[in-house]
Amino acid sequence: MSIADQFLTHTVENTALSLAPYDAWESDPPLQEALAREGGAWGTNELARIGPIVGGELWALSFAANENPPKLRPYDARGNRIDLVEFHPSYHRALELGIEHGVSGFPWRNADRTGAHVVRAAITYLHNQAEQGVCCPLTMTYASVPALRHQPSLAESWLPRIMSSEYDPRFIPAWEKKGNTIGMGMTEKQGGSDVRANTTRAQPTGKRGGSELYELVGHK
């Protein structure tokens, strides 16, 4: 007799069964129908591969990531300023899966195929069911591509890393990484959702108005 059996007094019958492990794709006929209807049927194999991961590994990672929040390490052991934000390995793995599956870059890597954004929407829908914490950087990375394309010199340097399917967690300069995630600072404490109330100003660091580097002065 197990220890659990020794303390068993009755059978509980009015609670839901555990959801995981499950196949998030195979168990979602409406999503399958929508994908085909909107022109993304060619991505079925990719979604079928992701479904069991969402309801298995990613599901388990989400609990560990949320139980172990990020920690700020402003200094190293010798007192040098490093401003390192330390994330639990489960967070890194969840982010790695999101990038590998294409939440951030799938349509840009498949731009020649009709319905690439539809497939990406389905991938994101599945991924979000297990872990929403990494969706902010993944979505911002995805959305940064059209904006960067307005400045070709920046796009040439950054887009290969932004659209990469490799996640690089190393604390090193962006241009030394195999892949980059992107963040956007669009809100302020006095503005909130009213972006027009923002007071932050961007000034070019170079002599030309079209300089690639800007100095930001304000609040986030």
N, C-alpha and C positions, 0 to 999 in steps of 0.2 A: 504493500500500500504506500502510495506517495504521500508526501507531507501535505499536499493540497487536499488529497482525499480524506486525510485525518480530520481536517477542519470543515469538511463539506457538510452543511446542515440541510440544504434544500437545493432544488434546481430553479434557477431564475429563468423564466420563460417570456417576460415582457420587455426585453431589451433587444436592440438591434444587434445583428451579428457583425463581426469585424469586416470592414470592406476589403482591406488589403490581405493578401496580394490579389490583384485583379488586372485585367487587360483593359486599359482605359479606351483603347481604340475599338476593339472587338465588341465591347459592351455598349457602344454608342451608335446605333443605327441612324439616328437623325444627323449626326455629324458626317457619317459616311454618305448619306444621301445628299447633304449640302455640298460636300466636296465635289461629288460627281456633277451636280447641277450647276455649280459655279465654275466649272472648267479645270478642276484640280485633280481629276481622277488619276492622272499619271503619277501623283505622289502617294498613292495608296500603299505601296510597298514600304516607303519610308515611314509612314504613320503606323503601319502594322509592326514595324520594328520598334518604334518608340513606345507604343501602348503598354506592353508588359513592364518596361522600365519605369514608366510613370507610376504604375500601380504597384511597383516593387521597390527597386533600389531608391528611386527619387522620393517615394513616399516615406521611406525610413530616414533618408537624409534630412527631410524637412523637419522632423521632430528634433533631431540632434542639432541642426542649425539654429532653430528657434530657442532651444534650451541653453545655447552657448552663444550669447550676443558678442559682437565685436568689442575688442579692448584697445584703448589708445595707449601706445607706448611712446611717449614724447622723447625719452632719452634711452641710450643704450647703457650697458653696465658701467661704462667709464664716464658717463655724464655728457656724452655728445648728443646734440639735438638730432633726432631722426624722424619724429612725427610719424611713426609707423602705426597703422591700424591693423591689428592682428585679428584675423578671422579664423574660426574653427575650420578644420579640414572638411567637414561636411558642407559648409557653405561653398568652399572652393570647388568641391566635386559637383555640387548642384549647378554652379555657374558653368563649369566645364561641360556638363551634359547639355545645358541650354545652348551653348555656343556650338557644340558638336552637332546637335540636332538641327540647328538652323534658326533658332528664335531670333537671333540678331542678324544673320547674314544670308539665310537661304535664298530669298528672292534676288539678292544682288549677285549671288554666285550662279543663279539660274535665270538671268535676265532675258535670255533668248527664248524662254519657254512661256507661252501664254498660261496664266493662272498661277504663276510662281508666288504671288502675294497671297493668293487663296490658300495654297498649301502651307505657306508660312503662318497664316492665321489659324489654321487647324493645328499645326504644331504648337503654337503658342497657347491655344485653348487647352490642349492636353497638358502641356507643361505646367500651366498655372493651376491646374487642379491639385497638384501635389505640393508645389512650392511657389509662393508669390514673392518671397523676399528678394529673389534674384531678378525678378521681372523688370524692375526699375532700370538697372544698368543695361540689361539686355534690350529693352525697348528703346532706350535712349541711343544705344549704339546703332540699332536698326534705323532709327529716324534721322540720324546724323548724316547719312550718305547723301541725300538730295541737297542738303545745305552746303556740305563741303564741295560738292561738284560745281558750285557757283564760283569757286576760286580754284582753278585747275592746278596751280602750283602746290596748294595744300592737298588737294585730292590725290595727286600723283604720289605724294609721300605717305599719306595716312590711309587711304582706302584699302590698299592691299592688306594692311594689318587689321583694319576694322572688319573687313569682309572675310577674314581668315576663319577657318573652322577649328583653329587651335586656341586653347586658353592658356595664357601664360601668367601665373600668379606671382612671379618674382617681383621684388621691390626694387625695380631698376627703371631707368628712363624709358619712356614709351617707345622711342625709336630703336631701342635695343631688344624689344620684345618680339615674339613670334606672332602675337595677336594683341589687339587693344580693345578695351571697352571705353565708352564715351559717357561723360556726364554733362549735364547742362544746368547752369545756374540762372533760373528764370523767375525766382520769387524773392521777395524781401520781407522783412518783419513788419514794415509799415505798409506794404502793398498787398500782400497776400495773393489772392487770385486776380487782383486788378493790376495787370502788368503795366498799364499806362501810368500807374502811380510810382513806378520804380524810379529811384534817384541815382542808381549806379551809372557811371559813365565809363566808356571805353575810349582810350586815347592811343593812337598808334605810337609805337616806340621808335619807329624809323622816321625819316624825313618825309617820305611820301605818304599820302593819305591812304594808299592801298597797302601799307605795310602788313605783313603776315602776322606780326606779333603786336598785341595790344596790352596796355596796362589798365586793369580794372580797379576803380575806386568806388567803394560803396559797401552794401551789406548783403549777405545771403542768409 
